[in-house]
Amino acid sequence: MSFADLHRPGEVPFLLPNAWDVPSALAFADAGFPAVGTTSFGVAATAGHPDGGRASREATAVLVRALAGVPVYVSADVEDGYADDAEQVAEYVAGLGADGVNIEDSTGGRLIDPAAHAAKITAVKRRSPDVFVNARVDTYWLGQDADLAPTLARAQRYVRAGADGVFVPGATDPADLAALAEAVPLPLNVLVVPGLTLSGLARLGVRRVSTGSLPYRAAVRAATLAATNVRDGGPLPDAAAYPVLQKRLTDYEAVAGRGRSGPTGVA
């Protein structure tokens, strides 16, 4: 099985949890997920930076390399590719060693020319043909040209450029999702949609669902609640056992740096 194979149609879409560091990735792997994505928000925030602005470039590369010995496929959230030049984006992706990447068609909170984004996709696929390129369309996410027609026009441009999947974060209306899935001849990826189950999304044609920054944001809230409950006399929250986390890290350290049996260590 390859990373691309995980996107096959089924009763539920392929669910990709997004990690921000090694322990979160190990937890997802231990929970049975066959693949883990990174989250640019979580990675940037961990280093004290806001999302966007290409602040997560080096930290993302470090995290992907650190996950080389973990037996899961790894997909990297690389924002806009961290460069305007298509060949620079392709060079960065080629050096990651990831099985997939998300590349968004916006920079600094504004949509870019779809031709420029298409050029990045083409350059990445030329340099790294085995990397699954998930072309992110930020129309709905940014509230810019947030209608079906311009979103489809961008998505179809990226299909022609060689993308392997299309990611439309912020699209939540079932009619829009169904129309996107029908018109785009590639796996459609969305974020978790409140009120829609995975099986419901599958019936609309969605093939992949990403958690995005949700686990990171939930972890920050849980950590804050743990501290405030201790301070205020509230109930102690459920938490992973120290020995469990310690063993994961001990096992990880024992195999880290040995390389992968395939692109990700997945046989």
C-alpha positions as CSV (number, residue, x, y, z in Angstrom):
1,M,0.0,0.0,0.0
2,S,1.2,3.5,-0.8
3,F,0.2,6.9,0.7
4,A,-1.9,7.5,-2.4
5,D,-3.8,4.2,-1.9
6,L,-5.1,5.6,1.4
7,H,-7.3,8.0,-0.7
8,R,-9.3,5.3,-2.3
9,P,-13.1,5.6,-2.0
10,G,-14.6,3.8,1.0
11,E,-17.3,3.9,3.6
12,V,-15.4,6.7,5.4
13,P,-12.7,9.0,4.1
14,F,-9.1,8.6,4.9
15,L,-8.6,10.6,8.2
16,L,-5.3,12.3,8.5
17,P,-4.4,13.6,12.1
18,N,-2.0,16.5,12.2
19,A,0.9,16.5,14.6
20,W,3.1,19.4,15.8
21,D,6.0,17.5,17.3
22,V,7.4,14.0,17.8
23,P,5.3,13.0,20.8
24,S,2.0,13.9,19.1
25,A,3.0,12.0,16.0
26,L,3.9,9.0,18.1
27,A,0.6,9.1,19.9
28,F,-1.3,9.2,16.6
29,A,0.8,6.3,15.3
30,D,0.2,4.3,18.5
31,A,-3.6,4.9,18.0
32,G,-3.4,3.1,14.7
33,F,-3.4,5.9,12.2
34,P,-1.4,4.8,9.1
35,A,-0.4,8.3,8.2
36,V,0.3,11.5,10.1
37,G,0.4,15.1,8.7
38,T,2.0,18.1,10.2
39,T,0.2,21.3,11.0
40,S,1.9,24.6,10.1
41,F,0.0,26.4,12.8
42,G,1.0,23.9,15.5
43,V,4.6,23.8,14.3
44,A,5.0,27.5,14.1
45,A,3.2,28.1,17.4
46,T,5.4,25.7,19.2
47,A,8.4,27.9,18.2
48,G,6.5,31.0,19.3
49,H,5.5,32.2,15.8
50,P,2.0,32.9,14.4
51,D,0.9,30.8,11.5
52,G,1.8,31.8,7.9
53,G,4.6,34.1,7.0
54,R,6.8,31.1,6.2
55,A,7.9,30.9,9.8
56,S,7.5,27.1,10.0
57,R,9.9,26.3,7.1
58,E,12.9,25.0,9.1
59,A,10.9,23.5,11.9
60,T,8.8,21.5,9.5
61,A,11.8,20.1,7.8
62,V,13.3,19.1,11.2
63,L,10.0,17.5,12.2
64,V,9.7,15.5,9.0
65,R,13.3,14.2,9.4
66,A,12.6,13.3,13.0
67,L,9.6,11.2,12.0
68,A,11.7,9.2,9.5
69,G,11.8,6.1,11.8
70,V,8.1,6.2,12.7
71,P,6.2,3.5,10.8
72,V,3.6,5.8,9.3
73,Y,3.4,7.8,6.1
74,V,4.1,11.5,6.6
75,S,2.5,14.4,4.8
76,A,4.0,17.9,5.4
77,D,2.0,21.1,5.5
78,V,4.4,23.4,3.8
79,E,2.3,26.6,3.7
80,D,2.8,28.1,0.2
81,G,6.0,26.2,-0.3
82,Y,8.0,28.9,1.6
83,A,9.0,30.6,-1.7
84,D,7.5,32.4,-4.7
85,D,9.8,30.7,-7.1
86,A,8.5,27.3,-8.3
87,E,12.0,25.7,-8.5
88,Q,12.8,26.8,-5.0
89,V,9.6,25.2,-3.8
90,A,10.5,22.0,-5.6
91,E,13.9,21.9,-4.1
92,Y,12.6,22.3,-0.6
93,V,10.0,19.5,-1.1
94,A,12.6,17.2,-2.6
95,G,14.8,17.6,0.5
96,L,12.0,16.8,2.9
97,G,11.7,13.1,2.5
98,A,7.9,13.3,3.0
99,D,5.4,11.1,1.3
100,G,3.0,14.0,0.7
101,V,2.8,17.7,0.9
102,N,0.0,20.3,1.2
103,I,0.8,23.5,-0.8
104,E,-1.6,26.4,-0.4
105,D,-2.5,29.0,-3.1
106,S,-2.2,32.0,-0.8
107,T,0.7,34.0,0.7
108,G,0.4,36.4,3.5
109,G,-3.3,35.9,3.8
110,R,-4.0,36.7,0.1
111,L,-4.8,34.4,-2.8
112,I,-2.0,34.3,-5.4
113,D,-2.3,34.0,-9.1
114,P,-3.4,30.4,-9.8
115,A,-0.9,30.2,-12.6
116,A,1.9,30.7,-10.1
117,H,0.5,28.0,-7.9
118,A,0.1,25.7,-10.8
119,A,3.8,26.2,-11.7
120,K,4.8,25.2,-8.1
121,I,2.8,22.0,-8.4
122,T,4.3,21.1,-11.8
123,A,7.8,21.8,-10.5
124,V,7.3,19.7,-7.4
125,K,5.9,16.7,-9.4
126,R,8.7,17.0,-12.0
127,R,11.4,16.9,-9.2
128,S,9.6,14.5,-6.9
129,P,7.1,12.4,-8.9
130,D,6.4,10.0,-6.0
131,V,5.3,12.8,-3.6
132,F,1.6,13.1,-3.2
133,V,0.8,16.8,-3.9
134,N,-2.3,18.0,-2.2
135,A,-3.2,21.3,-3.9
136,R,-4.9,23.6,-1.3
137,V,-7.5,26.1,-2.6
138,D,-7.8,28.9,0.0
139,T,-10.9,30.6,-1.4
140,Y,-13.3,29.5,1.4
141,W,-10.6,29.6,4.0
142,L,-9.8,33.2,3.4
143,G,-13.2,34.4,2.4
144,Q,-11.8,35.5,-1.0
145,D,-13.7,34.4,-4.1
146,A,-15.5,32.1,-1.7
147,D,-17.9,30.7,-4.3
148,L,-18.1,27.4,-6.1
149,A,-17.2,28.6,-9.6
150,P,-13.9,30.4,-8.8
151,T,-12.9,27.6,-6.4
152,L,-13.5,25.0,-9.1
153,A,-11.6,27.0,-11.7
154,R,-8.6,27.0,-9.4
155,A,-8.9,23.4,-8.5
156,Q,-9.2,22.3,-12.1
157,R,-6.1,24.4,-13.0
158,Y,-4.2,22.5,-10.3
159,V,-5.4,19.2,-11.6
160,R,-4.0,20.0,-15.0
161,A,-0.7,21.1,-13.4
162,G,-0.3,17.5,-12.0
163,A,-1.7,17.6,-8.5
164,D,-2.7,14.3,-6.8
165,G,-5.4,15.7,-4.6
166,V,-7.3,18.9,-3.9
167,F,-7.8,20.4,-0.5
168,V,-10.5,23.0,0.1
169,P,-10.4,24.0,3.8
170,G,-13.3,26.1,5.0
171,A,-15.8,24.5,2.6
172,T,-18.6,23.1,4.7
173,D,-21.8,23.3,2.8
174,P,-22.9,19.8,1.7
175,A,-24.0,21.0,-1.7
176,D,-20.7,22.7,-2.3
177,L,-18.8,19.6,-1.2
178,A,-20.8,17.3,-3.4
179,A,-20.3,19.6,-6.4
180,L,-16.5,19.9,-5.8
181,A,-16.2,16.1,-5.4
182,E,-18.1,15.5,-8.6
183,A,-16.3,18.1,-10.7
184,V,-12.7,17.5,-9.5
185,P,-11.3,14.2,-10.8
186,L,-8.9,13.8,-7.8
187,P,-9.4,12.9,-4.1
188,L,-11.1,15.8,-2.4
189,N,-9.7,16.7,1.0
190,V,-11.5,18.9,3.6
191,L,-11.1,19.8,7.2
192,V,-13.3,18.3,9.9
193,V,-16.8,19.7,9.3
194,P,-18.9,20.2,12.4
195,G,-22.2,18.4,12.1
196,L,-21.0,16.0,9.4
197,T,-19.8,12.5,10.2
198,L,-17.0,10.8,8.3
199,S,-19.5,8.5,6.7
200,G,-21.7,11.5,5.7
201,L,-18.7,13.2,4.1
202,A,-17.9,10.0,2.2
203,R,-21.4,10.0,0.8
204,L,-20.8,13.5,-0.5
205,G,-17.6,12.3,-2.3
206,V,-15.0,13.4,0.2
207,R,-12.0,11.1,0.2
208,R,-9.7,12.6,2.8
209,V,-10.4,14.6,6.0
210,S,-7.7,16.4,7.9
211,T,-7.8,17.5,11.5
212,G,-5.6,20.5,10.8
213,S,-4.7,22.4,14.0
214,L,-7.6,21.0,16.0
215,P,-5.6,18.5,18.0
216,Y,-3.0,21.2,18.8
217,R,-5.6,23.7,19.9
218,A,-7.4,21.0,21.9
219,A,-4.1,20.1,23.6
220,V,-3.4,23.7,24.6
221,R,-6.9,24.0,26.0
222,A,-6.6,20.8,27.9
223,A,-3.2,21.8,29.4
224,T,-4.7,25.1,30.5
225,L,-7.7,23.3,32.1
226,A,-5.4,20.9,33.9
227,A,-3.4,23.8,35.5
228,T,-6.5,25.9,36.4
229,N,-8.4,23.0,37.9
230,V,-5.4,22.3,40.2
231,R,-5.3,25.9,41.1
232,D,-9.0,26.3,41.6
233,G,-9.8,22.9,43.2
234,G,-11.5,21.4,40.1
235,P,-11.3,17.7,39.0
236,L,-8.1,16.5,37.6
237,P,-8.5,15.7,33.9
238,D,-7.7,12.4,32.2
239,A,-4.2,12.3,31.0
240,A,-1.8,9.9,29.3
241,A,0.2,7.9,31.8
242,Y,3.8,8.9,32.2
243,P,5.1,5.4,31.7
244,V,3.3,5.1,28.4
245,L,4.7,8.3,27.1
246,Q,8.2,7.5,28.4
247,K,8.1,4.1,26.7
248,R,7.0,5.6,23.4
249,L,9.9,8.0,23.5
250,T,12.4,5.3,24.6
251,D,11.3,3.1,21.7
252,Y,11.5,6.0,19.3
253,E,14.9,7.0,20.4
254,A,16.1,3.4,19.9
255,V,15.2,3.4,16.2
256,A,15.5,7.1,15.3
257,G,18.1,7.7,12.6
258,R,18.1,4.2,11.3
259,G,16.3,5.3,8.1
260,R,13.1,4.0,6.5
261,S,12.4,0.7,4.8
262,G,10.4,2.7,2.2
263,P,9.7,6.4,1.8
264,T,8.4,6.4,5.4
265,G,9.3,3.1,7.0
266,V,6.0,1.6,6.0
267,A,6.7,-1.8,4.3
